[in-house]
Amino acid sequence: WCWRNRGVRRDQHEVELTVAPEVVAGLALEGKLVTADALHCQRAFCQQIRAAGGHYLIIVKENQPTLYRDIGLLFNEPPEDEVFATAEVRDRHGDRREVRRIWTSTALRGYLDWPGVEQVCKIERLSVRKDKETRQVRYAITDLGSDVGPEYLQRHVRGHWGIENRLHYVRDVTFGEDASQVRKDSAPEVMAALRNVVLAILRRAGWANVAAALRHNGWKQHTALQLLGISTG
């Protein structure tokens, strides 16, 4: 289950931190893995997931400075006897080549002050396009033990980012969310909720291309009403 932090603006992240636990509280998490970005790297949130019988895999950034520093130190200056578990995936998309690598370790288990953490991860994405190289490195934590290998963790990290990227594009490009001038009071939350409703309706109706769906229903208004279960007779 992927929790993402889109839908409100940066100045309303405190709202998102309240909403996420409320949403998770209503889910059946027994045996499920919850993936989330760094905004939700919070002790209470991880503990809530574990108390519900679930597991977490969460990105770590500078908003948790001690945790971020400790993980970075392990991977950048590892002990001489430390051996990381690793996995690598290579892809090609047109003229863009990508290499995704992950390193995992249980060395900080019992050291980090974090609910149930078992493994820490270093995740690297290397992209080469037209001789231009882009490299991204992120860290992550999970309460899954060493019996869960790096290939499994990498697959779920990539799946989370895939959801993020797809939704970011739809919101930013198709709905023009970042360019929106609606910023006063609770209006941004209301607009985000409306976008979520529209996306859910279109996805449920089988539309993969949201932009095409908006054009189609904009030209034929009766079809938009039909999506809502309203007949114009």
Helices and strands as residue ranges (DSSP letters): E 2-3, G 10-12, H 13-25, E 33-36, G 38-40, H 43-51, E 55-60, H 65-76, E 85-93, E 96-105, E 119-129, E 132-142, H 150-169, I 170-174, H 187-204, H 210-219, H 221-227
